[in-house]
Amino acid sequence: MRSAVPAEALTPAALAALLAVLPPATPVLPVGGIDPAAMAPWRAAGAAGFGIGGALYKAGRGPDEVRQRARAFAKAWAS
């Protein structure tokens, strides 16, 4: 079972505190307000992944822009 936490309402420190009391195998994914620049602190706090929506795709964005954004997310994840 995965859990999602609202990144816009919490901090990476709050995620670390939540993970301290959750069962060790519980993956938690921050959602909302995530962009590539924000990923490193969340990963350091224990995020198992991210829920990404509007930062990647919004109506009107062409495939090239979505591809560029997806690559930025992939690069941030790999860092």
N, CA, C and O atoms as a Maestro MAE file, in Angstrom:
{
 s_m_m2io_version
 :::
 2.0.0
}

f_m_ct {
 s_m_title
 :::
 protein
 m_atom[316] {
  # First column is atom index #
  i_m_mmod_type
  r_m_x_coord
  r_m_y_coord
  r_m_z_coord
  i_m_residue_number
  s_m_chain_name
  s_m_pdb_residue_name
  s_m_pdb_atom_name
  i_m_atomic_number
  :::
  1 25 0.841 -1.180 0.000 1 A "MET " " N  " 7
  2 3 0.000 0.000 0.000 1 A "MET " " CA " 6
  3 2 0.883 1.237 0.000 1 A "MET " " C  " 6
  4 15 1.817 1.344 0.794 1 A "MET " " O  " 8
  5 25 0.584 2.163 -0.887 2 A "ARG " " N  " 7
  6 3 1.323 3.423 -0.943 2 A "ARG " " CA " 6
  7 2 0.495 4.508 -0.295 2 A "ARG " " C  " 6
  8 15 -0.735 4.466 -0.298 2 A "ARG " " O  " 8
  9 25 1.190 5.471 0.256 3 A "SER " " N  " 7
  10 3 0.530 6.622 0.849 3 A "SER " " CA " 6
  11 2 0.996 7.865 0.124 3 A "SER " " C  " 6
  12 15 2.148 7.949 -0.300 3 A "SER " " O  " 8
  13 25 0.104 8.831 -0.019 4 A "ALA " " N  " 7
  14 3 0.454 10.108 -0.625 4 A "ALA " " CA " 6
  15 2 0.371 11.184 0.443 4 A "ALA " " C  " 6
  16 15 -0.519 11.172 1.292 4 A "ALA " " O  " 8
  17 25 1.315 12.116 0.384 5 A "VAL " " N  " 7
  18 3 1.286 13.247 1.302 5 A "VAL " " CA " 6
  19 2 1.246 14.525 0.472 5 A "VAL " " C  " 6
  20 15 1.909 14.603 -0.562 5 A "VAL " " O  " 8
  21 25 0.477 15.530 0.903 6 A "PRO " " N  " 7
  22 3 0.398 16.771 0.140 6 A "PRO " " CA " 6
  23 2 1.653 17.621 0.347 6 A "PRO " " C  " 6
  24 15 1.835 18.222 1.406 6 A "PRO " " O  " 8
  25 25 2.498 17.667 -0.654 7 A "ALA " " N  " 7
  26 3 3.768 18.379 -0.540 7 A "ALA " " CA " 6
  27 2 3.578 19.873 -0.324 7 A "ALA " " C  " 6
  28 15 4.426 20.528 0.281 7 A "ALA " " O  " 8
  29 25 2.482 20.406 -0.812 8 A "GLU " " N  " 7
  30 3 2.232 21.837 -0.629 8 A "GLU " " CA " 6
  31 2 1.914 22.174 0.830 8 A "GLU " " C  " 6
  32 15 2.080 23.320 1.248 8 A "GLU " " O  " 8
  33 25 1.467 21.201 1.596 9 A "ALA " " N  " 7
  34 3 1.082 21.451 2.982 9 A "ALA " " CA " 6
  35 2 2.113 20.960 3.986 9 A "ALA " " C  " 6
  36 15 2.048 21.319 5.161 9 A "ALA " " O  " 8
  37 25 3.063 20.147 3.543 10 A "LEU " " N  " 7
  38 3 4.072 19.587 4.442 10 A "LEU " " CA " 6
  39 2 5.467 19.955 3.965 10 A "LEU " " C  " 6
  40 15 5.632 20.608 2.935 10 A "LEU " " O  " 8
  41 25 6.446 19.539 4.707 11 A "THR " " N  " 7
  42 3 7.844 19.774 4.361 11 A "THR " " CA " 6
  43 2 8.566 18.430 4.316 11 A "THR " " C  " 6
  44 15 8.040 17.432 4.808 11 A "THR " " O  " 8
  45 25 9.752 18.394 3.738 12 A "PRO " " N  " 7
  46 3 10.525 17.154 3.804 12 A "PRO " " CA " 6
  47 2 10.766 16.693 5.248 12 A "PRO " " C  " 6
  48 15 10.783 15.491 5.513 12 A "PRO " " O  " 8
  49 25 10.949 17.622 6.170 13 A "ALA " " N  " 7
  50 3 11.135 17.245 7.579 13 A "ALA " " CA " 6
  51 2 9.885 16.552 8.123 13 A "ALA " " C  " 6
  52 15 9.995 15.609 8.906 13 A "ALA " " O  " 8
  53 25 8.708 17.008 7.717 14 A "ALA " " N  " 7
  54 3 7.464 16.362 8.154 14 A "ALA " " CA " 6
  55 2 7.368 14.958 7.578 14 A "ALA " " C  " 6
  56 15 6.897 14.043 8.252 14 A "ALA " " O  " 8
  57 25 7.811 14.778 6.332 15 A "LEU " " N  " 7
  58 3 7.821 13.440 5.748 15 A "LEU " " CA " 6
  59 2 8.737 12.521 6.538 15 A "LEU " " C  " 6
  60 15 8.364 11.385 6.832 15 A "LEU " " O  " 8
  61 25 9.912 12.984 6.883 16 A "ALA " " N  " 7
  62 3 10.839 12.166 7.674 16 A "ALA " " CA " 6
  63 2 10.211 11.772 9.005 16 A "ALA " " C  " 6
  64 15 10.388 10.644 9.466 16 A "ALA " " O  " 8
  65 25 9.481 12.689 9.621 17 A "ALA " " N  " 7
  66 3 8.813 12.384 10.884 17 A "ALA " " CA " 6
  67 2 7.716 11.334 10.686 17 A "ALA " " C  " 6
  68 15 7.565 10.431 11.509 17 A "ALA " " O  " 8
  69 25 6.953 11.453 9.601 18 A "LEU " " N  " 7
  70 3 5.920 10.454 9.307 18 A "LEU " " CA " 6
  71 2 6.538 9.074 9.077 18 A "LEU " " C  " 6
  72 15 6.042 8.067 9.581 18 A "LEU " " O  " 8
  73 25 7.608 9.046 8.323 19 A "LEU " " N  " 7
  74 3 8.251 7.766 8.033 19 A "LEU " " CA " 6
  75 2 8.816 7.104 9.280 19 A "LEU " " C  " 6
  76 15 8.958 5.882 9.332 19 A "LEU " " O  " 8
  77 25 9.137 7.908 10.279 20 A "ALA " " N  " 7
  78 3 9.679 7.362 11.528 20 A "ALA " " CA " 6
  79 2 8.639 6.535 12.287 20 A "ALA " " C  " 6
  80 15 8.997 5.667 13.083 20 A "ALA " " O  " 8
  81 25 7.351 6.804 12.042 21 A "VAL " " N  " 7
  82 3 6.307 6.081 12.769 21 A "VAL " " CA " 6
  83 2 5.507 5.119 11.890 21 A "VAL " " C  " 6
  84 15 4.709 4.335 12.403 21 A "VAL " " O  " 8
  85 25 5.708 5.171 10.586 22 A "LEU " " N  " 7
  86 3 5.026 4.238 9.685 22 A "LEU " " CA " 6
  87 2 5.804 2.926 9.615 22 A "LEU " " C  " 6
  88 15 7.004 2.906 9.889 22 A "LEU " " O  " 8
  89 25 5.140 1.837 9.255 23 A "PRO " " N  " 7
  90 3 5.874 0.598 9.052 23 A "PRO " " CA " 6
  91 2 6.993 0.812 8.025 23 A "PRO " " C  " 6
  92 15 6.798 1.538 7.049 23 A "PRO " " O  " 8
  93 25 8.149 0.197 8.228 24 A "PRO " " N  " 7
  94 3 9.309 0.466 7.385 24 A "PRO " " CA " 6
  95 2 9.087 0.263 5.884 24 A "PRO " " C  " 6
  96 15 9.740 0.932 5.083 24 A "PRO " " O  " 8
  97 25 8.218 -0.610 5.492 25 A "ALA " " N  " 7
  98 3 8.016 -0.890 4.074 25 A "ALA " " CA " 6
  99 2 6.948 -0.004 3.427 25 A "ALA " " C  " 6
  100 15 6.535 -0.277 2.301 25 A "ALA " " O  " 8
  101 25 6.496 1.042 4.108 26 A "THR " " N  " 7
  102 3 5.444 1.899 3.570 26 A "THR " " CA " 6
  103 2 6.036 2.952 2.638 26 A "THR " " C  " 6
  104 15 6.708 3.872 3.104 26 A "THR " " O  " 8
  105 25 5.800 2.836 1.327 27 A "PRO " " N  " 7
  106 3 6.292 3.874 0.420 27 A "PRO " " CA " 6
  107 2 5.372 5.092 0.477 27 A "PRO " " C  " 6
  108 15 4.150 4.961 0.412 27 A "PRO " " O  " 8
  109 25 5.963 6.258 0.598 28 A "VAL " " N  " 7
  110 3 5.195 7.503 0.653 28 A "VAL " " CA " 6
  111 2 5.616 8.374 -0.527 28 A "VAL " " C  " 6
  112 15 6.805 8.552 -0.794 28 A "VAL " " O  " 8
  113 25 4.622 8.909 -1.224 29 A "LEU " " N  " 7
  114 3 4.862 9.719 -2.412 29 A "LEU " " CA " 6
  115 2 4.290 11.115 -2.215 29 A "LEU " " C  " 6
  116 15 3.072 11.264 -2.117 29 A "LEU " " O  " 8
  117 25 5.129 12.138 -2.155 30 A "PRO " " N  " 7
  118 3 4.623 13.508 -2.107 30 A "PRO " " CA " 6
  119 2 3.904 13.856 -3.410 30 A "PRO " " C  " 6
  120 15 4.331 13.454 -4.492 30 A "PRO " " O  " 8
  121 25 2.824 14.597 -3.295 31 A "VAL " " N  " 7
  122 3 2.033 15.015 -4.453 31 A "VAL " " CA " 6
  123 2 1.699 16.493 -4.322 31 A "VAL " " C  " 6
  124 15 1.607 17.015 -3.211 31 A "VAL " " O  " 8
  125 25 1.521 17.158 -5.435 32 A "GLY " " N  " 7
  126 3 1.124 18.564 -5.430 32 A "GLY " " CA " 6
  127 2 2.290 19.498 -5.194 32 A "GLY " " C  " 6
  128 15 2.940 19.437 -4.150 32 A "GLY " " O  " 8
  129 25 2.554 20.352 -6.148 33 A "GLY " " N  " 7
  130 3 3.629 21.321 -5.994 33 A "GLY " " CA " 6
  131 2 5.019 20.760 -6.209 33 A "GLY " " C  " 6
  132 15 6.007 21.400 -5.849 33 A "GLY " " O  " 8
  133 25 5.112 19.586 -6.783 34 A "ILE " " N  " 7
  134 3 6.418 18.983 -7.026 34 A "ILE " " CA " 6
  135 2 6.942 19.434 -8.383 34 A "ILE " " C  " 6
  136 15 6.247 19.345 -9.395 34 A "ILE " " O  " 8
  137 25 8.175 19.919 -8.386 35 A "ASP " " N  " 7
  138 3 8.870 20.194 -9.640 35 A "ASP " " CA " 6
  139 2 10.280 19.631 -9.509 35 A "ASP " " C  " 6
  140 15 10.691 19.273 -8.405 35 A "ASP " " O  " 8
  141 25 11.025 19.542 -10.594 36 A "PRO " " N  " 7
  142 3 12.346 18.917 -10.511 36 A "PRO " " CA " 6
  143 2 13.260 19.536 -9.452 36 A "PRO " " C  " 6
  144 15 14.021 18.820 -8.801 36 A "PRO " " O  " 8
  145 25 13.196 20.835 -9.275 37 A "ALA " " N  " 7
  146 3 14.057 21.503 -8.299 37 A "ALA " " CA " 6
  147 2 13.715 21.131 -6.858 37 A "ALA " " C  " 6
  148 15 14.563 21.246 -5.972 37 A "ALA " " O  " 8
  149 25 12.488 20.688 -6.618 38 A "ALA " " N  " 7
  150 3 12.041 20.372 -5.261 38 A "ALA " " CA " 6
  151 2 12.252 18.915 -4.880 38 A "ALA " " C  " 6
  152 15 12.032 18.549 -3.726 38 A "ALA " " O  " 8
  153 25 12.667 18.083 -5.811 39 A "MET " " N  " 7
  154 3 12.698 16.647 -5.552 39 A "MET " " CA " 6
  155 2 13.804 16.193 -4.596 39 A "MET " " C  " 6
  156 15 13.567 15.305 -3.777 39 A "MET " " O  " 8
  157 25 14.985 16.767 -4.674 40 A "ALA " " N  " 7
  158 3 16.121 16.286 -3.871 40 A "ALA " " CA " 6
  159 2 15.848 16.285 -2.370 40 A "ALA " " C  " 6
  160 15 16.122 15.274 -1.723 40 A "ALA " " O  " 8
  161 25 15.320 17.365 -1.774 41 A "PRO " " N  " 7
  162 3 15.067 17.326 -0.331 41 A "PRO " " CA " 6
  163 2 14.036 16.277 0.078 41 A "PRO " " C  " 6
  164 15 14.153 15.660 1.136 41 A "PRO " " O  " 8
  165 25 13.019 16.082 -0.775 42 A "TRP " " N  " 7
  166 3 12.010 15.062 -0.484 42 A "TRP " " CA " 6
  167 2 12.609 13.663 -0.559 42 A "TRP " " C  " 6
  168 15 12.308 12.811 0.276 42 A "TRP " " O  " 8
  169 25 13.449 13.426 -1.550 43 A "ARG " " N  " 7
  170 3 14.091 12.105 -1.658 43 A "ARG " " CA " 6
  171 2 14.999 11.863 -0.464 43 A "ARG " " C  " 6
  172 15 15.028 10.760 0.083 43 A "ARG " " O  " 8
  173 25 15.741 12.887 -0.058 44 A "ALA " " N  " 7
  174 3 16.623 12.751 1.104 44 A "ALA " " CA " 6
  175 2 15.829 12.432 2.365 44 A "ALA " " C  " 6
  176 15 16.334 11.767 3.270 44 A "ALA " " O  " 8
  177 25 14.587 12.908 2.425 45 A "ALA " " N  " 7
  178 3 13.727 12.653 3.583 45 A "ALA " " CA " 6
  179 2 13.069 11.284 3.526 45 A "ALA " " C  " 6
  180 15 12.459 10.848 4.502 45 A "ALA " " O  " 8
  181 25 13.189 10.596 2.377 46 A "GLY " " N  " 7
  182 3 12.644 9.245 2.288 46 A "GLY " " CA " 6
  183 2 11.517 9.026 1.296 46 A "GLY " " C  " 6
  184 15 10.917 7.951 1.282 46 A "GLY " " O  " 8
  185 25 11.210 10.019 0.461 47 A "ALA " " N  " 7
  186 3 10.154 9.842 -0.532 47 A "ALA " " CA " 6
  187 2 10.482 8.662 -1.441 47 A "ALA " " C  " 6
  188 15 11.613 8.517 -1.904 47 A "ALA " " O  " 8
  189 25 9.482 7.827 -1.688 48 A "ALA " " N  " 7
  190 3 9.662 6.653 -2.547 48 A "ALA " " CA " 6
  191 2 9.350 6.964 -4.004 48 A "ALA " " C  " 6
  192 15 9.593 6.135 -4.880 48 A "ALA " " O  " 8
  193 25 8.825 8.129 -4.267 49 A "GLY " " N  " 7
  194 3 8.446 8.554 -5.607 49 A "GLY " " CA " 6
  195 2 7.630 9.821 -5.481 49 A "GLY " " C  " 6
  196 15 7.573 10.415 -4.404 49 A "GLY " " O  " 8
  197 25 7.004 10.242 -6.551 50 A "PHE " " N  " 7
  198 3 6.238 11.481 -6.546 50 A "PHE " " CA " 6
  199 2 4.996 11.332 -7.400 50 A "PHE " " C  " 6
  200 15 4.993 10.583 -8.377 50 A "PHE " " O  " 8
  201 25 3.941 12.043 -7.035 51 A "GLY " " N  " 7
  202 3 2.776 12.182 -7.887 51 A "GLY " " CA " 6
  203 2 2.930 13.495 -8.637 51 A "GLY " " C  " 6
  204 15 2.978 14.565 -8.031 51 A "GLY " " O  " 8
  205 25 3.008 13.408 -9.948 52 A "ILE " " N  " 7
  206 3 3.270 14.600 -10.762 52 A "ILE " " CA " 6
  207 2 2.124 14.775 -11.742 52 A "ILE " " C  " 6
  208 15 1.767 13.843 -12.461 52 A "ILE " " O  " 8
  209 25 1.555 15.954 -11.770 53 A "GLY " " N  " 7
  210 3 0.447 16.222 -12.676 53 A "GLY " " CA " 6
  211 2 0.691 17.484 -13.478 53 A "GLY " " C  " 6
  212 15 1.340 17.453 -14.524 53 A "GLY " " O  " 8
  213 25 0.169 18.588 -12.986 54 A "GLY " " N  " 7
  214 3 0.218 19.856 -13.708 54 A "GLY " " CA " 6
  215 2 1.609 20.373 -13.986 54 A "GLY " " C  " 6
  216 15 1.801 21.145 -14.926 54 A "GLY " " O  " 8
  217 25 2.579 19.973 -13.198 55 A "ALA " " N  " 7
  218 3 3.949 20.412 -13.469 55 A "ALA " " CA " 6
  219 2 4.500 19.727 -14.718 55 A "ALA " " C  " 6
  220 15 5.460 20.204 -15.324 55 A "ALA " " O  " 8
  221 25 3.893 18.621 -15.094 56 A "LEU " " N  " 7
  222 3 4.321 17.899 -16.289 56 A "LEU " " CA " 6
  223 2 3.420 18.225 -17.483 56 A "LEU " " C  " 6
  224 15 3.914 18.558 -18.560 56 A "LEU " " O  " 8
  225 25 2.128 18.131 -17.297 57 A "TYR " " N  " 7
  226 3 1.205 18.337 -18.413 57 A "TYR " " CA " 6
  227 2 0.039 19.226 -18.021 57 A "TYR " " C  " 6
  228 15 -0.570 19.055 -16.965 57 A "TYR " " O  " 8
  229 25 -0.253 20.163 -18.880 58 A "LYS " " N  " 7
  230 3 -1.478 20.971 -18.802 58 A "LYS " " CA " 6
  231 2 -1.996 21.112 -20.224 58 A "LYS " " C  " 6
  232 15 -1.219 21.085 -21.179 58 A "LYS " " O  " 8
  233 25 -3.280 21.259 -20.362 59 A "ALA " " N  " 7
  234 3 -3.872 21.446 -21.686 59 A "ALA " " CA " 6
  235 2 -3.175 22.597 -22.401 59 A "ALA " " C  " 6
  236 15 -2.947 23.663 -21.829 59 A "ALA " " O  " 8
  237 25 -2.849 22.358 -23.640 60 A "GLY " " N  " 7
  238 3 -2.200 23.387 -24.432 60 A "GLY " " CA " 6
  239 2 -0.697 23.207 -24.562 60 A "GLY " " C  " 6
  240 15 -0.078 23.781 -25.458 60 A "GLY " " O  " 8
  241 25 -0.107 22.417 -23.681 61 A "ARG " " N  " 7
  242 3 1.331 22.156 -23.805 61 A "ARG " " CA " 6
  243 2 1.543 21.144 -24.917 61 A "ARG " " C  " 6
  244 15 0.887 20.104 -24.971 61 A "ARG " " O  " 8
  245 25 2.450 21.465 -25.778 62 A "GLY " " N  " 7
  246 3 2.739 20.572 -26.892 62 A "GLY " " CA " 6
  247 2 3.639 19.424 -26.468 62 A "GLY " " C  " 6
  248 15 4.202 19.436 -25.373 62 A "GLY " " O  " 8
  249 25 3.772 18.434 -27.341 63 A "PRO " " N  " 7
  250 3 4.581 17.257 -27.006 63 A "PRO " " CA " 6
  251 2 6.039 17.593 -26.711 63 A "PRO " " C  " 6
  252 15 6.651 16.969 -25.845 63 A "PRO " " O  " 8
  253 25 6.596 18.561 -27.414 64 A "ASP " " N  " 7
  254 3 8.002 18.906 -27.156 64 A "ASP " " CA " 6
  255 2 8.193 19.461 -25.750 64 A "ASP " " C  " 6
  256 15 9.160 19.115 -25.071 64 A "ASP " " O  " 8
  257 25 7.282 20.316 -25.313 65 A "GLU " " N  " 7
  258 3 7.386 20.872 -23.966 65 A "GLU " " CA " 6
  259 2 7.171 19.789 -22.912 65 A "GLU " " C  " 6
  260 15 7.888 19.750 -21.912 65 A "GLU " " O  " 8
  261 25 6.202 18.919 -23.125 66 A "VAL " " N  " 7
  262 3 5.959 17.830 -22.170 66 A "VAL " " CA " 6
  263 2 7.171 16.910 -22.114 66 A "VAL " " C  " 6
  264 15 7.567 16.476 -21.032 66 A "VAL " " O  " 8
  265 25 7.761 16.608 -23.259 67 A "ARG " " N  " 7
  266 3 8.962 15.768 -23.301 67 A "ARG " " CA " 6
  267 2 10.106 16.422 -22.531 67 A "ARG " " C  " 6
  268 15 10.802 15.758 -21.763 67 A "ARG " " O  " 8
  269 25 10.296 17.706 -22.735 68 A "GLN " " N  " 7
  270 3 11.362 18.443 -22.034 68 A "GLN " " CA " 6
  271 2 11.128 18.404 -20.519 68 A "GLN " " C  " 6
  272 15 12.062 18.192 -19.747 68 A "GLN " " O  " 8
  273 25 9.888 18.608 -20.107 69 A "ARG " " N  " 7
  274 3 9.566 18.563 -18.681 69 A "ARG " " CA " 6
  275 2 9.770 17.160 -18.120 69 A "ARG " " C  " 6
  276 15 10.302 17.004 -17.021 69 A "ARG " " O  " 8
  277 25 9.353 16.140 -18.863 70 A "ALA " " N  " 7
  278 3 9.535 14.755 -18.414 70 A "ALA " " CA " 6
  279 2 11.015 14.434 -18.250 70 A "ALA " " C  " 6
  280 15 11.406 13.776 -17.287 70 A "ALA " " O  " 8
  281 25 11.820 14.886 -19.167 71 A "ARG " " N  " 7
  282 3 13.275 14.662 -19.059 71 A "ARG " " CA " 6
  283 2 13.847 15.359 -17.827 71 A "ARG " " C  " 6
  284 15 14.719 14.811 -17.152 71 A "ARG " " O  " 8
  285 25 13.364 16.554 -17.536 72 A "ALA " " N  " 7
  286 3 13.837 17.259 -16.340 72 A "ALA " " CA " 6
  287 2 13.475 16.491 -15.072 72 A "ALA " " C  " 6
  288 15 14.281 16.416 -14.145 72 A "ALA " " O  " 8
  289 25 12.272 15.922 -15.022 73 A "PHE " " N  " 7
  290 3 11.879 15.110 -13.874 73 A "PHE " " CA " 6
  291 2 12.744 13.850 -13.773 73 A "PHE " " C  " 6
  292 15 13.194 13.488 -12.686 73 A "PHE " " O  " 8
  293 25 12.975 13.188 -14.901 74 A "ALA " " N  " 7
  294 3 13.798 11.981 -14.898 74 A "ALA " " CA " 6
  295 2 15.222 12.281 -14.451 74 A "ALA " " C  " 6
  296 15 15.816 11.508 -13.699 74 A "ALA " " O  " 8
  297 25 15.767 13.395 -14.911 75 A "LYS " " N  " 7
  298 3 17.123 13.789 -14.514 75 A "LYS " " CA " 6
  299 2 17.181 14.089 -13.024 75 A "LYS " " C  " 6
  300 15 18.131 13.693 -12.350 75 A "LYS " " O  " 8
  301 25 16.183 14.778 -12.508 76 A "ALA " " N  " 7
  302 3 16.146 15.094 -11.077 76 A "ALA " " CA " 6
  303 2 16.024 13.813 -10.245 76 A "ALA " " C  " 6
  304 15 16.633 13.712 -9.180 76 A "ALA " " O  " 8
  305 25 15.253 12.846 -10.713 77 A "TRP " " N  " 7
  306 3 15.102 11.579 -9.996 77 A "TRP " " CA " 6
  307 2 16.431 10.817 -9.962 77 A "TRP " " C  " 6
  308 15 16.793 10.224 -8.946 77 A "TRP " " O  " 8
  309 25 17.139 10.842 -11.070 78 A "ALA " " N  " 7
  310 3 18.397 10.097 -11.173 78 A "ALA " " CA " 6
  311 2 19.539 10.753 -10.396 78 A "ALA " " C  " 6
  312 15 20.542 10.102 -10.102 78 A "ALA " " O  " 8
  313 25 19.396 12.014 -10.067 79 A "SER " " N  " 7
  314 3 20.479 12.732 -9.348 79 A "SER " " CA " 6
  315 2 20.568 12.359 -7.893 79 A "SER " " C  " 6
  316 15 21.421 12.877 -7.174 79 A "SER " " O  " 8
  :::
 }
 m_bond[315] {
  # First column is bond index #
  i_m_from
  i_m_to
  i_m_order
  :::
  1 1 2 1
  2 2 3 1
  3 3 4 2
  4 3 5 1
  5 5 6 1
  6 6 7 1
  7 7 8 2
  8 7 9 1
  9 9 10 1
  10 10 11 1
  11 11 12 2
  12 11 13 1
  13 13 14 1
  14 14 15 1
  15 15 16 2
  16 15 17 1
  17 17 18 1
  18 18 19 1
  19 19 20 2
  20 19 21 1
  21 21 22 1
  22 22 23 1
  23 23 24 2
  24 23 25 1
  25 25 26 1
  26 26 27 1
  27 27 28 2
  28 27 29 1
  29 29 30 1
  30 30 31 1
  31 31 32 2
  32 31 33 1
  33 33 34 1
  34 34 35 1
  35 35 36 2
  36 35 37 1
  37 37 38 1
  38 38 39 1
  39 39 40 2
  40 39 41 1
  41 41 42 1
  42 42 43 1
  43 43 44 2
  44 43 45 1
  45 45 46 1
  46 46 47 1
  47 47 48 2
  48 47 49 1
  49 49 50 1
  50 50 51 1
  51 51 52 2
  52 51 53 1
  53 53 54 1
  54 54 55 1
  55 55 56 2
  56 55 57 1
  57 57 58 1
  58 58 59 1
  59 59 60 2
  60 59 61 1
  61 61 62 1
  62 62 63 1
  63 63 64 2
  64 63 65 1
  65 65 66 1
  66 66 67 1
  67 67 68 2
  68 67 69 1
  69 69 70 1
  70 70 71 1
  71 71 72 2
  72 71 73 1
  73 73 74 1
  74 74 75 1
  75 75 76 2
  76 75 77 1
  77 77 78 1
  78 78 79 1
  79 79 80 2
  80 79 81 1
  81 81 82 1
  82 82 83 1
  83 83 84 2
  84 83 85 1
  85 85 86 1
  86 86 87 1
  87 87 88 2
  88 87 89 1
  89 89 90 1
  90 90 91 1
  91 91 92 2
  92 91 93 1
  93 93 94 1
  94 94 95 1
  95 95 96 2
  96 95 97 1
  97 97 98 1
  98 98 99 1
  99 99 100 2
  100 99 101 1
  101 101 102 1
  102 102 103 1
  103 103 104 2
  104 103 105 1
  105 105 106 1
  106 106 107 1
  107 107 108 2
  108 107 109 1
  109 109 110 1
  110 110 111 1
  111 111 112 2
  112 111 113 1
  113 113 114 1
  114 114 115 1
  115 115 116 2
  116 115 117 1
  117 117 118 1
  118 118 119 1
  119 119 120 2
  120 119 121 1
  121 121 122 1
  122 122 123 1
  123 123 124 2
  124 123 125 1
  125 125 126 1
  126 126 127 1
  127 127 128 2
  128 127 129 1
  129 129 130 1
  130 130 131 1
  131 131 132 2
  132 131 133 1
  133 133 134 1
  134 134 135 1
  135 135 136 2
  136 135 137 1
  137 137 138 1
  138 138 139 1
  139 139 140 2
  140 139 141 1
  141 141 142 1
  142 142 143 1
  143 143 144 2
  144 143 145 1
  145 145 146 1
  146 146 147 1
  147 147 148 2
  148 147 149 1
  149 149 150 1
  150 150 151 1
  151 151 152 2
  152 151 153 1
  153 153 154 1
  154 154 155 1
  155 155 156 2
  156 155 157 1
  157 157 158 1
  158 158 159 1
  159 159 160 2
  160 159 161 1
  161 161 162 1
  162 162 163 1
  163 163 164 2
  164 163 165 1
  165 165 166 1
  166 166 167 1
  167 167 168 2
  168 167 169 1
  169 169 170 1
  170 170 171 1
  171 171 172 2
  172 171 173 1
  173 173 174 1
  174 174 175 1
  175 175 176 2
  176 175 177 1
  177 177 178 1
  178 178 179 1
  179 179 180 2
  180 179 181 1
  181 181 182 1
  182 182 183 1
  183 183 184 2
  184 183 185 1
  185 185 186 1
  186 186 187 1
  187 187 188 2
  188 187 189 1
  189 189 190 1
  190 190 191 1
  191 191 192 2
  192 191 193 1
  193 193 194 1
  194 194 195 1
  195 195 196 2
  196 195 197 1
  197 197 198 1
  198 198 199 1
  199 199 200 2
  200 199 201 1
  201 201 202 1
  202 202 203 1
  203 203 204 2
  204 203 205 1
  205 205 206 1
  206 206 207 1
  207 207 208 2
  208 207 209 1
  209 209 210 1
  210 210 211 1
  211 211 212 2
  212 211 213 1
  213 213 214 1
  214 214 215 1
  215 215 216 2
  216 215 217 1
  217 217 218 1
  218 218 219 1
  219 219 220 2
  220 219 221 1
  221 221 222 1
  222 222 223 1
  223 223 224 2
  224 223 225 1
  225 225 226 1
  226 226 227 1
  227 227 228 2
  228 227 229 1
  229 229 230 1
  230 230 231 1
  231 231 232 2
  232 231 233 1
  233 233 234 1
  234 234 235 1
  235 235 236 2
  236 235 237 1
  237 237 238 1
  238 238 239 1
  239 239 240 2
  240 239 241 1
  241 241 242 1
  242 242 243 1
  243 243 244 2
  244 243 245 1
  245 245 246 1
  246 246 247 1
  247 247 248 2
  248 247 249 1
  249 249 250 1
  250 250 251 1
  251 251 252 2
  252 251 253 1
  253 253 254 1
  254 254 255 1
  255 255 256 2
  256 255 257 1
  257 257 258 1
  258 258 259 1
  259 259 260 2
  260 259 261 1
  261 261 262 1
  262 262 263 1
  263 263 264 2
  264 263 265 1
  265 265 266 1
  266 266 267 1
  267 267 268 2
  268 267 269 1
  269 269 270 1
  270 270 271 1
  271 271 272 2
  272 271 273 1
  273 273 274 1
  274 274 275 1
  275 275 276 2
  276 275 277 1
  277 277 278 1
  278 278 279 1
  279 279 280 2
  280 279 281 1
  281 281 282 1
  282 282 283 1
  283 283 284 2
  284 283 285 1
  285 285 286 1
  286 286 287 1
  287 287 288 2
  288 287 289 1
  289 289 290 1
  290 290 291 1
  291 291 292 2
  292 291 293 1
  293 293 294 1
  294 294 295 1
  295 295 296 2
  296 295 297 1
  297 297 298 1
  298 298 299 1
  299 299 300 2
  300 299 301 1
  301 301 302 1
  302 302 303 1
  303 303 304 2
  304 303 305 1
  305 305 306 1
  306 306 307 1
  307 307 308 2
  308 307 309 1
  309 309 310 1
  310 310 311 1
  311 311 312 2
  312 311 313 1
  313 313 314 1
  314 314 315 1
  315 315 316 2
  :::
 }
}
